[in-house]
């Protein structure tokens, strides 16, 4: 009986060894190439919104194409009865940058606001708030400049990390009447006096993305 069992087991092993699964072979095709090209870009977009309420979170009006402060606000000093420095509105400027992964800086150039030969005191400040992926939450790192006078040539506003991630830089422009405690909102701030010559004062701002 043991001999018969061995013979049956041997026959089964031979049959199994000759089965298709044990003798399976494979065939492959030559390697097929697949590719895609991403173009290199250098782009800087801009969106401007008036701040209706500082929040948090801030409440914005609709998108605008310019920072029109309208007629400046006069605030009377309750203690002395004398009017304080004139002030304007606050605008948020969102700059969308893409350099295809190259490190970059963002700068601005602005001449003083003027009405003919009369120049408005340097009350307009630029306050870099954050640099995010565009969701307003996730930071892309880099270095934000300090609050500063908005007037100047090639004013550095933001320096990216070495990875140069695309993102949105948020800036606030405020025509300030000064801080509540009497301090200056930024270095070089000069108040607009209540007796400032009447008229419309204007200028332009240009932003530059450099990779």
C-alpha positions as semicolon CSV with decimal commas, in nm:
position;residue;x (nm);y (nm);z (nm)
1;X;0,000;0,000;0,000
2;X;0,283;0,239;0,086
3;X;0,445;0,167;-0,248
4;X;0,119;0,241;-0,430
5;X;0,081;0,569;-0,239
6;X;0,431;0,673;-0,344
7;X;0,356;0,594;-0,708
8;X;0,033;0,797;-0,700
9;X;0,215;1,091;-0,537
10;X;0,489;1,074;-0,802
11;X;0,235;1,072;-1,085
12;X;0,057;1,373;-0,928
13;X;0,385;1,561;-0,899
14;X;0,468;1,493;-1,264
15;X;0,123;1,605;-1,375
16;X;0,148;1,922;-1,163
17;X;0,492;2,003;-1,302
18;X;0,356;1,980;-1,653
19;X;0,055;2,200;-1,588
20;X;0,024;2,534;-1,776
21;X;0,073;2,740;-1,458
22;X;0,407;2,578;-1,385
23;X;0,527;2,632;-1,741
24;X;0,395;2,993;-1,773
25;X;0,604;3,236;-1,979
26;X;0,580;3,613;-2,027
27;X;0,628;3,844;-2,321
28;X;0,688;4,218;-2,313
29;X;0,680;4,497;-2,569
30;X;0,964;4,742;-2,621
31;X;0,957;5,036;-2,377
32;X;0,709;5,302;-2,491
33;X;0,799;5,662;-2,412
34;X;0,556;5,909;-2,252
35;X;0,632;6,275;-2,185
36;X;0,481;6,612;-2,102
37;X;0,634;6,959;-2,096
38;X;0,557;7,231;-1,842
39;X;0,637;7,577;-1,973
40;X;0,841;7,824;-1,768
41;X;0,643;8,128;-1,658
42;X;0,705;8,459;-1,488
43;X;0,373;8,618;-1,400
44;X;0,237;8,865;-1,147
45;X;-0,135;8,929;-1,112
46;X;-0,312;9,188;-0,898
47;X;-0,648;9,213;-0,722
48;X;-0,756;9,510;-0,506
49;X;-1,036;9,517;-0,248
50;X;-1,147;9,794;-0,014
51;X;-1,160;9,697;0,352
52;X;-1,511;9,768;0,480
53;X;-1,446;9,634;0,831
54;X;-1,113;9,527;0,984
55;X;-1,265;9,216;1,144
56;X;-1,126;8,971;1,220
57;X;-1,179;8,839;0,970
58;X;-1,182;9,155;0,758
59;X;-1,485;9,232;0,545
60;X;-1,416;9,341;0,188
61;X;-1,608;9,531;-0,072
62;X;-1,611;9,426;-0,439
63;X;-1,295;9,411;-0,649
64;X;-1,178;9,755;-0,762
65;X;-0,914;9,871;-1,009
66;X;-0,775;10,162;-0,807
67;X;-0,733;10,276;-0,448
68;X;-0,967;10,574;-0,439
69;X;-0,978;10,718;-0,087
70;X;-1,241;10,973;-0,180
71;X;-1,272;11,274;0,051
72;X;-1,042;11,225;0,348
73;X;-1,195;11,190;0,693
74;X;-1,170;11,461;0,956
75;X;-1,180;11,338;1,316
76;X;-1,226;11,591;1,594
77;X;-1,020;11,556;1,908
78;X;-1,271;11,530;2,192
79;X;-1,028;11,677;2,446
80;X;-0,909;11,989;2,265
81;X;-1,178;12,031;2,002
82;X;-0,906;12,057;1,738
83;X;-0,925;11,835;1,430
84;X;-0,667;11,556;1,409
85;X;-0,466;11,454;1,104
86;X;-0,675;11,362;0,802
87;X;-0,712;10,995;0,721
88;X;-0,838;10,775;0,440
89;X;-0,948;10,417;0,380
90;X;-0,767;10,084;0,386
91;X;-0,720;9,871;0,076
92;X;-0,594;9,514;0,049
93;X;-0,376;9,436;-0,252
94;X;-0,332;9,069;-0,346
95;X;-0,037;8,991;-0,573
96;X;-0,033;8,645;-0,730
97;X;0,320;8,537;-0,822
98;X;0,442;8,241;-1,030
99;X;0,805;8,189;-1,131
100;X;0,803;7,815;-1,209
101;X;0,989;7,733;-0,890
102;X;1,259;8,001;-0,908
103;X;1,335;8,219;-0,601
104;X;1,201;8,571;-0,638
105;X;1,139;8,913;-0,487
106;X;0,847;9,153;-0,519
107;X;0,909;9,527;-0,509
108;X;0,703;9,842;-0,563
109;X;0,767;10,188;-0,700
110;X;0,550;10,488;-0,618
111;X;0,591;10,865;-0,641
112;X;0,443;11,088;-0,371
113;X;0,076;11,175;-0,415
114;X;0,053;11,524;-0,558
115;X;-0,190;11,791;-0,672
116;X;0,001;11,993;-0,926
117;X;0,310;12,123;-0,747
118;X;0,169;12,043;-0,402
119;X;0,271;11,709;-0,252
120;X;0,068;11,523;0,008
121;X;0,257;11,444;0,332
122;X;0,383;11,085;0,356
123;X;0,083;10,938;0,536
124;X;0,032;10,639;0,305
125;X;0,182;10,320;0,444
126;X;0,215;9,969;0,302
127;X;0,175;9,684;0,549
128;X;0,273;9,334;0,422
129;X;0,034;9,088;0,589
130;X;0,104;8,737;0,462
131;X;0,218;8,517;0,173
132;X;0,003;8,207;0,124
133;X;-0,086;7,945;-0,133
134;X;-0,389;8,160;-0,212
135;X;-0,625;8,017;0,047
136;X;-0,530;8,287;0,296
137;X;-0,424;8,019;0,546
138;X;-0,137;7,801;0,421
139;X;0,188;7,999;0,426
140;X;0,452;7,964;0,154
141;X;0,726;8,096;0,381
142;X;0,968;8,363;0,273
143;X;1,030;8,704;0,430
144;X;0,777;8,984;0,453
145;X;0,906;9,340;0,466
146;X;0,828;9,559;0,765
147;X;0,551;9,819;0,755
148;X;0,686;10,118;0,566
149;X;0,621;10,435;0,372
150;X;0,455;10,337;0,043
151;X;0,646;10,605;-0,149
152;X;0,980;10,506;-0,296
153;X;1,159;10,330;-0,581
154;X;1,215;9,955;-0,570
155;X;1,071;9,914;-0,221
156;X;1,125;9,551;-0,117
157;X;0,797;9,393;-0,008
158;X;0,862;9,020;-0,012
159;X;1,145;8,770;-0,061
160;X;1,054;8,407;-0,136
161;X;1,226;8,095;-0,010
162;X;1,488;7,927;-0,228
163;X;1,217;7,693;-0,362
164;X;1,031;7,988;-0,513
165;X;0,677;7,859;-0,451
166;X;0,392;8,030;-0,631
167;X;0,151;8,210;-0,401
168;X;-0,036;8,526;-0,311
169;X;0,121;8,819;-0,126
170;X;-0,132;9,025;0,072
171;X;-0,057;9,392;0,137
172;X;-0,261;9,657;0,313
173;X;-0,240;10,022;0,206
174;X;-0,364;10,273;0,460
175;X;-0,373;10,652;0,445
176;X;-0,322;10,688;0,818
177;X;-0,411;10,964;1,061
178;X;-0,176;10,808;1,316
179;X;-0,215;10,544;1,582
180;X;-0,461;10,589;1,867
181;X;-0,176;10,614;2,119
182;X;-0,014;10,895;1,922
183;X;0,268;10,683;1,782
184;X;0,363;10,666;1,415
185;X;0,221;10,371;1,218
186;X;0,550;10,336;1,027
187;X;0,892;10,498;1,008
188;X;0,878;10,826;0,818
189;X;0,504;10,877;0,866
190;X;0,396;11,240;0,832
191;X;0,041;11,351;0,919
192;X;-0,185;11,528;0,673
193;X;-0,275;11,848;0,859
194;X;-0,634;11,970;0,878
195;X;-0,534;12,280;0,681
196;X;-0,393;12,084;0,384
197;X;-0,449;12,259;0,051
198;X;-0,775;12,132;-0,099
199;X;-0,780;11,936;-0,425
200;X;-0,732;11,583;-0,555
201;X;-0,394;11,422;-0,491
202;X;-0,292;11,124;-0,702
203;X;-0,009;10,888;-0,790
204;X;0,047;10,537;-0,927
205;X;0,209;10,219;-0,793
206;X;0,400;9,968;-1,004
207;X;0,486;9,620;-0,877
208;X;0,782;9,420;-1,006
209;X;0,844;9,046;-0,978
210;X;1,210;8,951;-1,017
211;X;1,328;8,588;-1,037
